[in-house]
Amino acid sequence: MDLNNQIILFIISFFANLFSAFAGGGAGLIQLPALLFLGLPFSIALGTHKLASVALGIGATFRHMREKSLDLKFALFILATGIPGVIIGAHIILGVPDRWAEIALGCLTISLGLYSWLKPSLGQQTLTINRTKRGFIMGGIVLFFIGVLNGSLTSGTGLFVTLWLVRWFGLEYKRAVAYTLIMVGMFWNGTGALTLGLLSEIRWDWLPALLLGSLLGGYAGAHLSIIKGNYWIKRVYEVITVVIGLKLFFG
């Protein structure tokens, strides 16, 4: 890849991950289609995109860890329930046509944004709910299935995690986004990229620009989410979910 294309990739990656880090997901809406447009086959583009997205999680982690607002046990719970689903989903995508799944996912993603919009107080403050054994089991089952979607589909699944943490466990949007970016961005996507890399291929020569854009965009987006607060995160989340849903639906 020549220097001009590397610069284009960096710019695309930076802004895609900035919005993703601010709203809690959605980098694939811009970044993955760019890789496909530049000529990568789907499975290779997906693996390359997921590996680059790990830098989003790293950049966001650097910023959010300064706030010291994350619970290690809860973070490990998200990892333990989601990563097995990611591995299963990454195996599924290599043998299953994904168009109908993308249409269904698009409809569901739009519904997330509409649901959040219809609930004005959702995620504006922390509520301690569903922290019983039954609550964690039910919450973990849903995170597992979101992990399957994360491993097998292109974009938007981080948004599912964000809203699920807000709706089921009562997190405010700012804290839910932090968990999503670190756990999903770094660890779920890293697992998916590793699995796809072993089963398919990753374009290593495309990664420098993507990784740098993801790292800087992730840090900048995380910074914006911290200083702007829950109201603006909620509004950007609602817009991005609808846009991503329409993109998935219409292809």
C-alpha positions as CSV (number, residue, x, y, z in Angstrom):
1,M,0.0,0.0,0.0
2,D,1.4,3.4,-1.0
3,L,1.7,6.4,1.3
4,N,-1.4,8.2,0.0
5,N,-3.6,5.2,0.8
6,Q,-2.0,4.9,4.2
7,I,-2.9,8.5,4.9
8,I,-6.5,7.9,3.8
9,L,-6.7,4.9,6.0
10,F,-5.4,6.8,9.0
11,I,-8.0,9.6,8.5
12,I,-10.8,7.2,8.1
13,S,-9.7,5.1,11.1
14,F,-9.2,8.2,13.3
15,F,-12.7,9.6,12.8
16,A,-14.4,6.2,12.8
17,N,-12.9,5.3,16.2
18,L,-13.4,8.8,17.6
19,F,-17.2,8.5,17.1
20,S,-17.1,4.9,18.3
21,A,-15.2,5.8,21.5
22,F,-17.7,8.6,22.2
23,A,-20.9,6.6,21.7
24,G,-19.8,3.1,22.7
25,G,-19.4,1.3,19.4
26,G,-19.9,1.6,15.7
27,A,-16.3,2.0,14.2
28,G,-17.0,-0.7,11.7
29,L,-19.7,1.4,10.0
30,I,-16.9,3.5,8.4
31,Q,-13.7,1.5,8.7
32,L,-14.8,-1.9,7.4
33,P,-16.5,-0.6,4.2
34,A,-13.4,1.4,3.5
35,L,-11.3,-1.8,3.6
36,L,-13.7,-3.5,1.3
37,F,-13.7,-0.5,-1.1
38,L,-9.9,-0.6,-1.2
39,G,-10.1,-4.2,-2.4
40,L,-9.9,-6.6,0.5
41,P,-12.1,-9.7,0.5
42,F,-14.7,-9.7,3.3
43,S,-13.2,-12.2,5.7
44,I,-9.7,-10.6,5.4
45,A,-11.2,-7.1,5.8
46,L,-13.1,-8.2,8.9
47,G,-10.1,-9.8,10.6
48,T,-7.9,-6.7,9.7
49,H,-10.6,-4.3,11.0
50,K,-11.0,-6.2,14.3
51,L,-7.3,-6.3,14.9
52,A,-7.1,-2.6,14.3
53,S,-10.0,-2.0,16.6
54,V,-7.9,-3.4,19.5
55,A,-6.0,-0.1,19.4
56,L,-9.3,1.6,20.0
57,G,-9.6,-0.3,23.2
58,I,-6.0,0.6,24.2
59,G,-6.5,4.3,23.5
60,A,-9.8,4.4,25.4
61,T,-8.2,2.4,28.3
62,F,-5.4,5.0,28.7
63,R,-8.0,7.7,29.1
64,H,-10.6,5.9,31.2
65,M,-8.2,4.4,33.6
66,R,-7.3,7.9,34.7
67,E,-10.8,8.2,36.0
68,K,-10.5,5.0,38.1
69,S,-14.2,4.3,37.7
70,L,-14.2,0.6,36.6
71,D,-14.8,-2.5,38.7
72,L,-12.3,-5.3,37.9
73,K,-14.7,-8.1,38.9
74,F,-17.4,-6.7,36.7
75,A,-14.9,-6.3,33.8
76,L,-13.8,-9.9,34.1
77,F,-17.5,-11.0,34.1
78,I,-18.0,-9.2,30.7
79,L,-14.9,-11.0,29.4
80,A,-15.8,-14.4,30.7
81,T,-19.3,-14.3,29.3
82,G,-18.6,-12.7,25.9
83,I,-15.3,-14.1,24.7
84,P,-16.6,-17.7,24.2
85,G,-19.4,-16.3,22.0
86,V,-16.8,-14.3,20.0
87,I,-14.8,-17.4,19.2
88,I,-18.0,-19.3,18.1
89,G,-19.1,-16.3,16.0
90,A,-15.8,-16.0,14.3
91,H,-16.0,-19.6,13.2
92,I,-19.6,-19.2,12.0
93,I,-18.9,-16.2,9.7
94,L,-16.4,-18.1,7.5
95,G,-19.1,-20.6,6.4
96,V,-22.4,-18.6,6.4
97,P,-23.7,-15.9,4.1
98,D,-24.2,-12.9,6.2
99,R,-26.6,-10.7,4.2
100,W,-29.8,-11.8,6.0
101,A,-28.1,-11.6,9.3
102,E,-27.0,-8.0,8.5
103,I,-30.6,-7.1,7.7
104,A,-31.9,-8.5,10.9
105,L,-29.1,-6.9,12.9
106,G,-29.8,-3.6,11.2
107,C,-33.5,-3.7,12.3
108,L,-32.4,-4.6,15.8
109,T,-29.8,-1.8,15.9
110,I,-32.3,0.8,14.9
111,S,-34.6,-0.4,17.6
112,L,-31.8,0.2,20.2
113,G,-31.6,3.9,19.2
114,L,-35.3,4.3,19.2
115,Y,-35.6,2.6,22.6
116,S,-33.0,4.9,24.1
117,W,-34.7,7.9,22.6
118,L,-38.1,6.9,24.1
119,K,-36.5,6.6,27.6
120,P,-35.2,10.1,28.4
121,S,-33.8,9.1,31.8
122,L,-32.1,6.0,30.6
123,G,-28.4,5.9,31.6
124,Q,-28.3,9.3,33.1
125,Q,-27.4,8.0,36.6
126,T,-26.1,4.8,38.0
127,L,-28.7,2.3,39.4
128,T,-27.6,-0.9,41.2
129,I,-30.0,-3.4,39.7
130,N,-29.8,-7.1,38.7
131,R,-26.7,-7.8,40.8
132,T,-28.1,-11.0,42.2
133,K,-27.0,-14.5,41.1
134,R,-30.0,-14.7,38.8
135,G,-29.4,-11.2,37.4
136,F,-25.7,-12.1,36.5
137,I,-26.7,-15.4,34.9
138,M,-29.4,-13.7,32.7
139,G,-27.0,-10.8,31.9
140,G,-24.2,-13.2,31.1
141,I,-26.3,-15.2,28.7
142,V,-27.2,-12.1,26.7
143,L,-23.5,-11.0,26.7
144,F,-22.6,-14.4,25.3
145,F,-25.0,-14.0,22.4
146,I,-23.8,-10.5,21.8
147,G,-20.3,-12.0,21.7
148,V,-21.5,-14.4,18.9
149,L,-22.7,-11.4,16.9
150,N,-19.4,-9.6,17.6
151,G,-17.4,-12.5,16.2
152,S,-19.5,-13.1,13.2
153,L,-20.9,-9.7,12.0
154,T,-19.3,-6.4,10.9
155,S,-20.3,-3.5,13.1
156,G,-22.6,-2.3,15.8
157,T,-22.3,-5.0,18.4
158,G,-20.4,-2.7,20.8
159,L,-23.6,-0.6,20.8
160,F,-25.5,-3.7,22.0
161,V,-23.2,-4.2,24.9
162,T,-23.4,-0.5,25.9
163,L,-27.2,-0.5,26.0
164,W,-27.4,-3.9,27.7
165,L,-25.1,-2.6,30.5
166,V,-27.2,0.5,30.9
167,R,-30.6,-1.3,30.7
168,W,-29.9,-4.5,32.6
169,F,-27.2,-3.6,35.1
170,G,-28.2,0.1,35.6
171,L,-24.9,1.7,34.5
172,E,-24.9,5.3,33.4
173,Y,-23.9,5.8,29.8
174,K,-20.4,7.2,30.5
175,R,-19.4,4.1,32.6
176,A,-21.1,1.7,30.2
177,V,-19.2,3.1,27.3
178,A,-15.9,2.8,29.2
179,Y,-16.6,-1.0,29.8
180,T,-17.6,-1.5,26.2
181,L,-14.5,0.2,24.8
182,I,-12.1,-1.6,27.0
183,M,-13.7,-5.1,27.2
184,V,-15.2,-5.2,23.7
185,G,-12.7,-3.0,21.9
186,M,-9.6,-4.5,23.3
187,F,-10.4,-8.1,24.3
188,W,-13.5,-9.2,22.4
189,N,-12.1,-7.8,19.1
190,G,-8.7,-9.1,19.9
191,T,-10.0,-12.6,20.3
192,G,-12.1,-12.3,17.1
193,A,-9.1,-11.0,15.2
194,L,-6.9,-13.8,16.4
195,T,-9.5,-16.5,15.6
196,L,-10.1,-15.0,12.1
197,G,-6.3,-14.6,11.6
198,L,-5.8,-18.3,12.3
199,L,-8.7,-19.4,10.1
200,S,-8.3,-16.8,7.3
201,E,-5.8,-13.9,6.8
202,I,-4.9,-10.5,8.0
203,R,-3.3,-7.7,5.8
204,W,-0.4,-6.7,8.0
205,D,0.8,-4.0,5.7
206,W,-2.4,-2.1,6.1
207,L,-2.3,-2.1,9.9
208,P,0.1,0.7,10.8
209,A,-2.2,3.5,9.6
210,L,-5.3,1.7,11.0
211,L,-3.7,1.0,14.4
212,L,-2.5,4.6,14.7
213,G,-5.9,6.0,13.8
214,S,-7.7,3.7,16.1
215,L,-5.3,4.5,19.0
216,L,-5.5,8.2,18.7
217,G,-9.2,8.2,17.8
218,G,-10.0,6.0,20.7
219,Y,-8.2,8.3,23.2
220,A,-9.8,11.4,21.7
221,G,-13.3,9.9,21.7
222,A,-12.9,8.6,25.3
223,H,-11.8,12.1,26.4
224,L,-14.9,13.7,24.7
225,S,-17.2,11.2,26.4
226,I,-15.8,12.0,29.8
227,I,-16.0,15.7,29.5
228,K,-19.3,15.9,27.7
229,G,-21.2,13.5,30.1
230,N,-24.2,11.2,29.8
231,Y,-26.7,13.5,28.0
232,W,-24.5,14.0,24.9
233,I,-23.3,10.4,24.9
234,K,-26.9,9.3,24.9
235,R,-27.8,11.6,22.0
236,V,-24.8,10.5,19.9
237,Y,-25.5,6.9,20.7
238,E,-29.1,7.2,19.4
239,V,-27.9,8.8,16.2
240,I,-25.2,6.3,15.5
241,T,-27.4,3.3,16.2
242,V,-30.0,4.5,13.7
243,V,-27.3,5.3,11.1
244,I,-25.6,2.0,11.5
245,G,-28.9,0.1,11.5
246,L,-29.8,1.8,8.1
247,K,-26.4,1.0,6.7
248,L,-26.7,-2.7,7.7
249,F,-30.3,-2.9,6.4
250,F,-29.6,-1.4,3.0
251,G,-26.1,-2.8,2.6
